[in-house]
Amino acid sequence: MIVAMFIGFAVGIFFGESVGWLTSIGTSVILLMQMTVLPYILVSLVGGIGKLKRSTASLIFSRAGVIMLLLWLVGLVFVALMPLSFPFVETASFFSTSIIEPAATIDYFKLYIPSNPFESMAAGYVPAMVIFSIAMGLALIGIEGDNKQQLISFMHTCSEIFSKITQTLVKVLPIGIFAMSASAAGTMGGDEFASMQVYLISYFALCLLLTFWVLPWIIASVTPVTYAQALRISKSSVVTAFATGNIFIVIPVIVEECKQIMREHDSLSDDAETLIEILVPIAFTFPNIGKLTVILFVLFAGWFNGTPVDISDLPSLSISGLLSLFGSVYVAIPFMLDLVHLPQDLFQLFVMSGFITGKFNSITAVMNLFALTLLTVALFEKRLRVRPPQLIKMSVGIIASIALTLIVCRLGMGLFIHSPDVTSGVIANMQVADKVPTIVNKQFPIVGKTPTSPIASVSMIRQRGVVKVGYIPSNVPFSYYNNAGQLVGFDSAMATKLAEDLGVKVEFIPFDKDKLAESLEAGFFDIAMSGLAMDIAQMDKLSYVDPVLKLNLAVATKDHKVNSFKRNETILAMQDTTIAYVEHSDLIDEAKAYYTNLNFVKIDGYKHFFRQKSDKYDAVIISAEAGSAWTLFFPGYGIALLENQVQYPVAYAVAQDNQSLLNYVNNWQKLRKVDGHQQKLYNYWMLGKGAVEEKPRWSVIRDVLHWVE
């Protein structure tokens, strides 16, 4: 697998993006590897638990079970803390339609309760399958007779069959590793590769900390075995597991080493010796701390994707992850990614790094088996020492060690993992593609002072050769000035296209939204095109054309506050919180009545929120589309969609009596929707498609040998 990985990397670097198609081969191999996992969980748990005697099962589940649960808790706590070592990376992106897609609701009853085991297996509900298998195994313990032995023999035979299938499939796993490594090396950008180092470094640190510090210290604190002895007896097993990535082959070694060290401390009766012989193989079939460490990948995937897993989701992720890890990690990781709504494509990163991380979680798994066995035997032999001074010393030492590890990793990785280039450079350099003669006024006309003009029909606009378009400055991404001082944006581009189709020039004139109707009646401009939310209070003063877009109401706030605005209960619990808003007065009135704990303040423009110096406003009500664009200029801010998703229409406005222009724009807009021109502009200005020139990945064949262009 190591050879396959390095060959894959070499092929990817040499051929670049042309080998991206190999990812389909890698995916096929992984799907084949998952084929026997669910059946194996069923037969191994039923057969393994069912063959136990009642007394042995009671002893294992009552004593070893409690210790196993405590060790799992230790592992899960350390995994949950490790994301604190990830360096801070300030990112922002254009709006994505994926964030408004309704998340699939999780049926926790079906996830954990196997009311229909066949449905649970078909749907891939691993936790439910594990619970069903354990229940069958426990029920089988109380059955005597030949039928039981035949069933256990059948389960054992099936287990061997599935193992042989898996062993055969493992032979083709290097092909999958090669394919995914080549595809990743050929398509992965520099930032993505650096981010993968974050996962690997934090994962290695986690496994090494648990293996050589935390678990041996726990053993030494409550059993007769010293810290040095714990490392000595585990040395050969740890080395073997690391070299082979296989824990199963060291089970006999673990059994004998545990017996030997307990004999040295006169703590091994005949019953204790039998307990060790039974406990180690059974414990091997249960998830260990080494397996639990792979949950860190899911937390990393959230960081990598720019959508960190919320703290409130950690308990569900931990429990579900633990139960899913009764099977293969190749089933558990996709299941957990789906549980926290992360893209399944990220799974390929896990597979690509799996052969390296697998060696490290193997040594943690070995030390976990030593700890579980020695603690259980010490409890059985009444040699478990619970001394407060020793426990306090151990707790302080472990807390200090994890804190030091987190600080060193975060600072160390922070030196070479940096935020991407300033994202404002992308949106600030976007331009309107359609070129027609354009005049941009920056002086606001004043009602009562600026000379008025007659309301212009379509024929009058053509006669004078200019269509006058009202715009709101700094209304990203609808109308704003780019780095070249040009007025650009979605509606600026639409206005330019309208002028082109009318066969006239375009003149842009700024306006204050509060005086929009008066400005239209005064003839300062013919049509307002600037991301206008349709306002009921304005409908008797002006005319809106048919809705241009449906926008999604959201909240923009500092990155560290984003998650707190995603749920109603957290919003209702806020105190001394000020929410700014620019428009949507009708919605704000409803919000004031519901969120009585919040203070709502109207501001003149969104720039007053994003450019504030004193943190006067905690958040601002804005569309998700516009908010995403603003975060490109201010990456320290993020967007939170409200729990009850609210959409609202935006439209263009004309003077109330300008029926000619209203009809023309409505028909024109229908045409431009059908021919795809409006969608093309939406993709560019809202989604950022084409905003950054896509350059081919560097490769030897293109950039060194120049064999391809």
C-alpha positions in Angstrom: 0.0 0.0 0.0 2.9 2.4 0.8 4.5 1.6 -2.6 1.1 2.1 -4.3 0.6 5.4 -2.6 4.0 6.8 -3.7 3.6 5.5 -7.2 0.2 7.1 -7.3 1.6 10.4 -6.0 4.3 10.3 -8.7 1.8 9.6 -11.5 -0.5 12.4 -10.3 2.3 14.9 -10.1 3.6 13.8 -13.6 0.3 13.7 -15.4 -1.7 16.3 -13.4 -5.5 16.7 -13.9 -5.5 14.2 -16.8 -5.6 11.3 -14.2 -8.5 12.7 -12.2 -10.7 10.0 -13.7 -8.9 7.4 -11.6 -11.0 8.4 -8.6 -13.8 6.3 -10.0 -11.6 3.2 -9.7 -10.7 4.1 -6.1 -14.3 4.5 -5.2 -15.2 1.1 -6.8 -12.5 -0.6 -4.7 -13.7 1.0 -1.5 -17.3 0.0 -2.2 -16.2 -3.6 -2.6 -14.3 -3.4 0.7 -17.6 -2.4 2.4 -19.5 -5.4 0.9 -19.0 -7.8 3.9 -19.0 -5.4 6.8 -22.6 -5.4 7.9 -23.0 -9.2 7.6 -19.7 -9.6 9.5 -20.9 -7.4 12.4 -24.0 -9.6 12.7 -22.2 -13.0 12.7 -19.2 -12.0 14.8 -21.1 -10.4 17.6 -23.8 -13.1 17.8 -21.3 -15.9 17.6 -18.7 -14.2 19.9 -21.2 -13.3 22.7 -23.4 -16.3 22.3 -20.6 -18.8 23.0 -19.9 -17.3 26.5 -21.1 -18.9 29.7 -23.6 -16.9 31.7 -21.1 -16.3 34.6 -18.3 -15.2 32.2 -20.6 -12.9 30.3 -21.9 -11.4 33.5 -18.3 -10.8 34.7 -17.1 -9.3 31.4 -20.1 -7.0 30.9 -20.3 -5.9 34.5 -16.6 -5.3 35.2 -14.8 -5.1 31.9 -17.8 -3.3 30.4 -17.6 -0.5 32.9 -13.9 -0.1 32.4 -14.4 -0.2 28.6 -17.0 2.5 28.8 -14.6 4.7 30.9 -11.8 4.2 28.4 -14.1 5.0 25.5 -15.1 8.2 27.4 -11.4 9.2 27.8 -10.8 8.6 24.1 -13.9 10.6 23.0 -12.9 13.5 25.2 -9.4 13.7 23.7 -10.8 13.4 20.2 -13.3 16.2 20.9 -10.5 18.4 22.2 -8.0 17.9 19.3 -9.8 20.3 16.9 -8.5 23.0 19.2 -5.1 22.3 17.7 -6.3 23.2 14.2 -4.8 26.6 13.1 -7.1 29.5 12.6 -7.8 30.0 8.9 -9.9 32.9 7.8 -12.0 32.0 4.8 -15.0 33.2 2.8 -16.8 32.1 -0.3 -19.5 33.1 -2.7 -23.0 32.0 -2.0 -23.7 28.4 -2.6 -27.2 26.9 -3.2 -26.2 23.9 -1.2 -26.6 25.9 2.1 -30.3 26.4 1.5 -31.0 22.8 0.6 -33.0 21.3 3.4 -30.9 19.0 5.5 -32.1 15.4 5.7 -33.7 14.9 9.1 -32.2 12.1 11.2 -34.6 9.5 12.5 -32.9 8.6 15.8 -35.4 5.9 16.5 -34.5 4.0 13.3 -30.8 4.9 13.8 -30.6 3.2 17.2 -33.7 0.9 17.5 -33.8 -2.1 15.2 -37.6 -2.4 15.0 -37.0 -4.0 11.6 -33.5 -5.4 11.5 -33.7 -6.1 7.7 -34.5 -2.4 7.1 -31.7 -1.4 9.4 -29.2 -3.5 7.4 -30.6 -2.4 4.0 -30.5 1.3 5.1 -27.0 1.0 6.6 -28.1 1.9 10.1 -24.9 0.5 11.8 -25.8 1.4 15.4 -29.2 -0.4 15.1 -27.5 -3.4 13.6 -24.9 -3.5 16.5 -27.7 -3.3 19.1 -29.7 -6.1 17.4 -26.6 -8.3 17.1 -25.7 -7.8 20.8 -29.3 -8.6 21.8 -29.2 -11.9 19.8 -25.8 -12.8 21.3 -27.1 -12.2 24.8 -30.2 -14.2 24.2 -28.1 -17.1 22.8 -26.2 -17.3 26.0 -29.3 -18.6 27.9 -30.0 -21.4 25.3 -28.5 -24.9 25.8 -28.3 -27.8 23.5 -27.0 -28.9 20.1 -29.0 -26.3 18.2 -27.0 -23.6 19.9 -23.7 -25.2 19.0 -24.8 -25.6 15.4 -25.8 -22.0 15.3 -22.5 -20.8 16.8 -20.6 -23.1 14.4 -22.6 -21.6 11.5 -21.8 -18.0 12.7 -18.2 -18.9 13.0 -18.1 -20.4 9.5 -19.8 -17.3 8.1 -17.3 -15.1 9.9 -14.5 -17.1 8.3 -16.2 -16.8 4.9 -16.5 -13.0 5.2 -12.9 -12.8 6.5 -11.6 -14.7 3.5 -13.6 -12.4 1.1 -12.1 -9.4 2.9 -8.6 -10.9 2.7 -9.1 -11.4 -1.0 -10.4 -7.9 -1.5 -7.4 -6.5 0.5 -5.2 -7.7 -2.3 -6.8 -5.2 -4.7 -6.8 -2.4 -2.1 -3.4 -1.1 -3.3 -5.0 -0.5 -6.7 -7.6 1.7 -5.0 -4.9 3.4 -3.0 -2.9 4.0 -6.2 -5.9 5.4 -8.0 -7.0 7.8 -5.3 -3.4 8.9 -4.6 -2.9 9.7 -8.3 -6.2 11.5 -8.6 -5.6 13.5 -5.5 -2.0 14.4 -6.4 -3.2 15.4 -9.9 -6.1 17.6 -8.8 -5.5 18.7 -5.2 -4.4 22.3 -4.9 -1.6 23.5 -2.6 -4.0 24.8 0.1 -5.8 21.5 0.2 -2.5 19.6 0.5 -1.5 21.8 3.4 -4.8 21.3 5.1 -4.3 17.5 4.9 -1.1 18.0 6.9 -3.2 19.6 9.6 -5.2 16.3 9.9 -2.2 14.1 9.8 -0.2 16.1 12.4 -3.1 16.4 14.8 -3.9 12.7 14.4 -0.4 11.5 15.0 -0.1 13.7 18.1 -3.4 12.3 19.4 -2.4 8.7 18.9 1.1 9.1 20.4 -0.3 11.0 23.4 -2.8 8.3 24.2 -0.4 5.4 23.5 2.7 6.5 25.3 1.4 8.8 28.0 -2.3 8.8 28.9 -3.1 5.0 28.9 0.2 3.9 30.6 -0.3 6.6 33.2 -3.8 5.3 33.9 -2.5 1.8 34.3 0.3 2.9 36.6 -2.0 5.0 38.8 -4.6 2.3 39.7 -2.8 -1.0 39.3 0.4 -2.6 40.7 2.0 -2.2 37.2 4.3 0.8 36.9 4.5 3.2 34.0 7.8 1.8 32.9 6.5 -1.8 33.0 3.4 -0.8 31.0 5.7 0.5 28.2 8.0 -2.5 28.5 5.4 -5.2 28.2 3.6 -3.5 25.3 6.8 -2.7 23.3 6.9 -5.7 21.1 3.1 -5.7 20.4 3.1 -1.9 19.6 6.1 -2.3 17.2 4.5 -5.3 15.5 1.1 -3.5 15.2 2.7 -0.4 13.7 4.8 -2.4 11.2 1.9 -4.5 10.0 -1.1 -2.4 10.8 -2.7 -5.6 12.1 -3.9 -5.9 15.7 -5.3 -9.5 15.4 -1.9 -11.1 15.1 -0.6 -9.7 18.4 -3.6 -10.9 20.5 -1.6 -14.0 21.8 1.3 -11.7 22.7 -1.0 -9.4 24.6 -2.5 -12.3 26.5 0.9 -13.7 27.6 2.4 -10.3 28.5 -0.6 -9.5 30.7 -0.3 -12.9 32.4 3.5 -12.4 33.0 3.3 -8.9 34.4 0.5 -9.9 36.8 2.5 -12.9 38.0 5.4 -10.6 38.8 3.0 -8.7 41.1 1.5 -11.9 42.6 -1.9 -10.9 41.1 -2.8 -13.9 38.9 -5.1 -16.6 40.1 -6.3 -19.4 37.9 -9.6 -17.6 37.4 -7.8 -14.4 36.5 -5.7 -16.3 34.0 -8.8 -17.6 32.4 -10.3 -14.2 32.4 -7.4 -12.8 30.4 -7.6 -15.6 27.9 -11.3 -14.8 27.3 -11.3 -11.0 27.7 -8.7 -10.1 25.1 -10.2 -11.9 22.1 -13.7 -10.6 23.0 -12.5 -7.0 23.6 -10.8 -7.2 20.2 -14.3 -7.4 18.6 -15.4 -4.2 20.3 -14.4 -0.7 19.2 -11.2 0.5 20.9 -9.8 3.9 21.5 -7.6 3.4 18.4 -10.7 3.1 16.3 -12.4 6.0 18.0 -9.6 8.3 17.0 -10.9 8.2 13.4 -13.8 10.4 14.5 -11.2 13.2 14.4 -11.3 13.0 10.6 -15.0 14.0 10.7 -14.1 17.0 12.9 -11.3 17.8 10.5 -13.6 17.5 7.5 -15.9 20.1 9.0 -12.9 22.5 9.5 -11.6 21.7 6.0 -15.0 22.3 4.5 -15.4 25.6 6.3 -18.4 24.4 8.3 -17.0 23.2 11.6 -19.1 20.6 13.5 -21.2 22.4 16.1 -20.4 21.6 19.8 -24.0 20.6 20.3 -23.6 17.9 17.6 -20.6 16.3 19.4 -22.6 14.0 21.7 -24.7 12.6 18.9 -21.6 12.2 16.7 -19.7 10.5 19.5 -22.4 8.0 20.3 -23.3 7.2 16.7 -19.6 7.1 15.8 -18.9 4.6 18.6 -21.7 2.3 17.6 -20.9 2.5 13.9 -17.3 1.6 14.6 -18.3 -1.9 15.6 -17.9 -2.4 11.9 -15.4 -1.1 9.4 -14.1 2.4 9.4 -14.9 2.4 5.6 -18.6 2.2 6.6 -18.4 4.3 9.7 -16.8 7.4 8.2 -19.3 7.9 5.3 -22.1 7.4 7.9 -20.7 10.0 10.2 -20.0 12.5 7.4 -23.7 12.1 6.4 -24.7 12.5 10.0 -23.2 16.0 10.3 -24.2 16.9 6.7 -20.7 17.0 5.2 -19.9 16.1 1.6 -19.3 12.4 0.9 -16.4 13.4 -1.4 -14.3 14.1 1.6 -14.2 10.4 2.4 -11.6 10.0 -0.3 -9.2 12.1 1.7 -9.7 9.6 4.6 -9.0 6.6 2.4 -6.0 8.2 0.9 -4.4 8.7 4.3 -5.9 5.6 5.9 -2.8 3.4 5.5 -0.7 5.9 7.4 -3.2 6.8 10.1 -4.1 3.1 10.4 -0.6 2.3 11.7 -0.9 4.9 14.4 -4.4 3.9 15.5 -3.1 0.3 15.6 -0.6 1.2 18.4 -3.3 3.0 20.3 -5.6 0.0 19.9 -2.9 -2.3 21.3 -2.3 -0.1 24.3 -6.1 0.1 24.9 -6.2 -3.7 25.0 -3.4 -3.8 27.6 -5.1 -1.1 29.7 -8.5 -2.8 29.5 -7.1 -6.2 30.4 -4.8 -5.0 33.3 -7.5 -2.8 34.8 -10.1 -5.6 34.7 -7.8 -8.2 36.2 -6.7 -5.8 38.9 -10.4 -5.2 39.8 -11.1 -8.9 39.7 -8.1 -9.7 42.0 -9.0 -6.7 44.2 -5.7 -5.1 43.5 -7.2 -1.9 42.0 -5.8 1.0 43.9 -7.9 4.1 44.0 -5.9 6.7 45.9 -7.0 10.4 45.7 -3.5 11.9 45.7 -2.4 9.6 42.8 -5.6 10.2 40.9 -5.2 14.0 41.3 -1.6 13.8 40.2 -2.7 11.7 37.1 -5.6 14.1 36.3 -3.4 17.2 36.5 -0.7 15.6 34.4 -3.1 14.4 31.7 -4.8 17.8 31.5 -1.4 19.6 31.3 -0.2 17.2 28.6 -3.3 17.6 26.4 -3.1 21.4 26.9 0.6 21.4 25.9 -0.1 19.2 22.9 -2.9 21.5 21.7 -0.8 24.6 22.1 2.3 23.2 20.4 0.3 21.8 17.5 -1.7 24.9 16.9 1.3 27.2 17.1 3.5 24.9 15.0 0.9 24.4 12.3 0.0 28.0 12.3 3.5 28.8 11.1 3.0 27.1 7.7 -0.8 26.9 7.4 -2.1 30.3 6.4 -5.4 31.8 5.3 -5.9 32.0 1.6 -5.0 35.1 -0.4 -7.3 38.0 0.4 -10.6 37.0 -1.1 -11.8 40.6 -1.6 -9.4 40.7 -4.6 -11.7 38.3 -6.4 -15.0 40.1 -6.1 -13.4 43.6 -6.2 -12.0 42.8 -9.7 -15.1 41.4 -11.3 -16.4 43.3 -14.4 -19.5 43.7 -16.4 -19.0 41.7 -19.7 -21.6 43.5 -21.9 -20.1 46.8 -23.2 -22.4 49.7 -24.0 -21.8 53.4 -23.6 -22.1 54.0 -19.9 -22.4 57.1 -17.8 -22.2 56.8 -14.0 -23.3 59.6 -11.7 -22.2 59.6 -8.1 -24.1 62.7 -7.0 -27.5 61.9 -5.4 -30.4 63.9 -6.9 -32.4 65.8 -4.3 -36.2 65.8 -4.4 -37.3 69.5 -4.5 -34.0 70.8 -5.7 -32.8 68.7 -8.6 -34.7 69.5 -11.8 -37.4 67.0 -12.6 -38.1 65.2 -15.9 -41.2 63.7 -17.4 -41.8 60.0 -16.8 -40.3 58.3 -19.9 -42.1 55.6 -21.8 -40.1 53.0 -23.9 -40.5 55.1 -27.0 -39.3 58.3 -25.2 -36.2 56.3 -23.9 -35.3 55.3 -27.4 -35.8 58.8 -28.7 -33.4 60.3 -26.2 -31.0 57.4 -26.7 -30.4 56.8 -22.9 -32.1 54.6 -20.3 -31.6 56.1 -16.8 -31.1 53.4 -14.1 -31.2 54.1 -10.4 -28.8 52.2 -8.2 -27.7 52.0 -4.6 -24.0 52.4 -4.1 -22.1 49.8 -2.0 -25.0 47.3 -2.5 -22.8 44.2 -3.0 -23.2 42.1 -5.1 -26.0 44.0 -7.0 -24.3 47.4 -7.5 -20.9 48.4 -6.2 -17.6 49.9 -7.4 -14.8 47.5 -8.3 -11.1 48.2 -7.9 -11.0 50.0 -11.2 -13.7 52.4 -10.1 -16.3 50.9 -12.4 -19.9 50.3 -11.3 -20.4 46.6 -11.4 -22.7 43.9 -10.0 -25.6 41.6 -11.0 -28.1 44.4 -11.5 -25.6 46.7 -13.2 -24.9 43.9 -15.7 -28.7 43.4 -16.2 -29.1 47.1 -16.7 -26.4 47.1 -19.3 -28.0 44.2 -21.1 -31.4 46.1 -21.0 -29.8 49.1 -22.6 -28.2 47.0 -25.3 -31.5 45.4 -26.1 -33.2 48.8 -26.2 -30.4 50.0 -28.5 -29.5 52.9 -26.2 -26.8 54.0 -23.8 -27.2 53.5 -20.0 -26.8 56.2 -17.3 -26.6 55.2 -13.7 -28.0 57.5 -11.0 -27.7 56.8 -7.3 -30.7 57.0 -5.0 -31.8 56.7 -1.4 -34.2 53.8 -1.0 -36.4 55.7 1.5 -37.1 58.3 -1.3 -37.4 55.8 -4.2 -41.0 56.5 -5.2 -40.5 60.3 -5.1 -37.3 59.9 -7.3 -39.2 57.8 -9.9 -42.1 60.3 -10.0 -39.6 63.2 -10.4 -38.1 61.4 -13.4 -34.6 61.3 -11.9 -34.3 57.8 -13.5 -36.6 55.5 -15.4 -36.1 52.2 -13.5 -34.5 51.2 -10.2 -32.3 48.1 -10.5 -30.3 47.4 -7.3 -31.4 44.3 -5.4 -34.7 45.9 -4.2 -36.7 43.8 -1.8 -40.4 44.2 -2.7 -42.0 46.3 0.0 -45.8 46.2 0.6 -45.7 49.8 2.0 -44.3 51.0 -1.4 -46.7 49.2 -3.7 -49.2 52.1 -3.8 -46.5 54.6 -4.7 -44.6 52.7 -7.4 -44.8 49.6 -9.6 -42.7 46.6 -9.3 -41.9 44.4 -12.3 -42.2 40.6 -11.9 -39.8 39.3 -9.2 -36.3 38.9 -10.6 -34.8 36.6 -7.9 -35.8 34.9 -4.6 -33.3 35.7 -1.9 -32.8 33.9 1.4 -33.0 35.9 4.6 -30.0 35.3 6.8 -27.8 36.9 9.5 -24.3 38.1 9.1 -22.1 38.2 12.2 -18.6 37.5 13.4 -17.4 34.0 12.5 -17.3 32.9 16.2 -21.0 33.9 16.6 -22.4 32.2 13.5 -23.5 29.0 15.1 -25.4 30.8 17.9 -27.7 32.4 15.3 -28.6 29.1 13.6 -31.1 28.0 16.3 -34.1 29.8 17.8 -33.4 28.7 21.3 -29.9 30.2 21.3 -31.2 33.4 19.8 -33.9 33.7 22.5 -31.2 33.2 25.2 -29.1 36.1 24.0 -28.8 39.2 26.2 -27.5 42.7 25.3 -27.5 41.9 21.6 -28.1 44.5 19.0 -29.3 43.5 15.5 -28.9 46.0 12.6 -31.1 46.0 9.6 -31.4 48.1 6.4 -34.7 46.9 4.9 -37.5 44.3 5.6 -39.3 46.6 8.1 -42.4 44.3 8.0 -40.4 41.3 8.9 -38.5 43.2 11.6 -41.7 44.2 13.2 -42.6 40.5 13.5 -39.1 39.7 14.8 -39.4 42.4 17.5 -42.5 40.8 18.8 -41.0 37.4 19.0 -37.4 38.2 20.0 -38.1 40.6 22.8 -34.7 40.0 24.2 -33.0 41.6 21.1 -32.5 45.3 20.2 -33.1 46.1 16.6 -31.6 49.2 15.0 -32.0 50.5 11.5 -28.9 51.6 9.6 -28.5 53.4 6.3 -26.4 50.7 4.5 -24.7 47.4 5.0 -21.3 49.0 4.8 -22.0 50.7 8.2 -22.2 47.3 9.8 -19.2 45.6 8.1 -17.0 48.6 8.5 -17.9 49.4 12.1 -15.0 49.9 14.5 -16.6 49.6 17.9 -18.7 46.5 17.6 -21.8 48.5 18.1 -23.9 46.0 16.2 -23.7 42.2 16.9 -25.3 41.1 13.6 -27.2 42.4 10.6 -30.2 41.1 8.8 -29.3 40.5 5.2 -29.8 38.1 2.3 -27.5 35.0 2.3 -26.5 35.9 -1.3 -25.5 39.5 -0.4 -24.0 38.5 3.0 -21.8 35.9 1.3 -20.5 38.5 -1.1 -19.8 40.9 1.8 -17.8 38.2 3.6 -15.4 38.1 0.7 -14.5 41.7 1.6 -14.6 41.0 5.3 -13.6 37.3 5.8 -13.9 37.7 9.6 -17.7 37.5 9.2 -19.9 34.6 8.3 -23.5 33.8 7.4 -26.1 32.0 9.4 -29.4 30.9 7.8 -32.3 31.2 10.1 -33.8 28.0 11.5 -37.1 28.8 9.8 -35.8 29.6 6.3 -37.4 32.7 5.0 -37.3 33.8 1.3 -38.3 37.1 -0.2 -38.5 38.4 -3.7 -36.4 41.2 -5.2 -37.6 43.2 -8.2 -37.1 46.3 -10.3 -39.3 49.3 -9.8 -40.7 52.0 -12.2 -42.9 55.0 -11.7 -46.5 53.9 -10.9 -47.9 55.4 -14.1 -45.1 54.0 -16.4 -47.1 51.1 -17.8 -45.2 51.1 -21.1 -41.8 50.5 -19.4 -43.3 48.0 -16.9 -44.7 45.8 -19.7 -41.5 46.0 -21.7 -39.3 45.0 -18.7 -41.6 42.2 -17.7 -41.5 40.7 -21.2 -37.8 41.4 -21.6 -37.1 39.6 -18.3 -39.0 36.5 -19.3 -37.0 36.3 -22.5 -33.7 36.7 -20.7 -34.7 34.0 -18.2 -35.6 31.5 -21.0 -32.5 32.1 -23.0 -30.3 31.6 -19.9 -28.7 35.1 -19.9 -30.1 35.9 -16.4 -28.9 32.6 -15.1 -25.5 33.2 -16.5 -25.2 36.5 -14.7 -26.6 34.9 -11.5 -23.9 32.2 -11.7 -21.2 34.8 -12.1 -22.2 37.5 -9.6 -23.9 35.3 -6.9 -22.2 32.0 -7.1 -18.8 33.3 -8.3 -18.6 30.9 -11.2 -16.0 32.1 -13.6 -14.9 34.9 -11.2 -11.5 33.2 -10.7 -9.7 31.9 -13.7 -9.3 28.1 -13.4 -5.7 27.3 -14.1 -4.6 23.7 -14.7 -2.8 22.0 -11.8 0.9 22.1 -12.1 2.3 18.9 -13.6 5.6 17.6 -15.0 4.0 16.7 -18.4 2.6 20.2 -18.9 4.9 22.6 -17.0 8.3 20.9 -17.4 8.2 18.7 -20.5 5.6 20.9 -22.3 4.2 17.8 -24.0 0.6 19.2 -23.5 -0.8 22.7 -23.3 
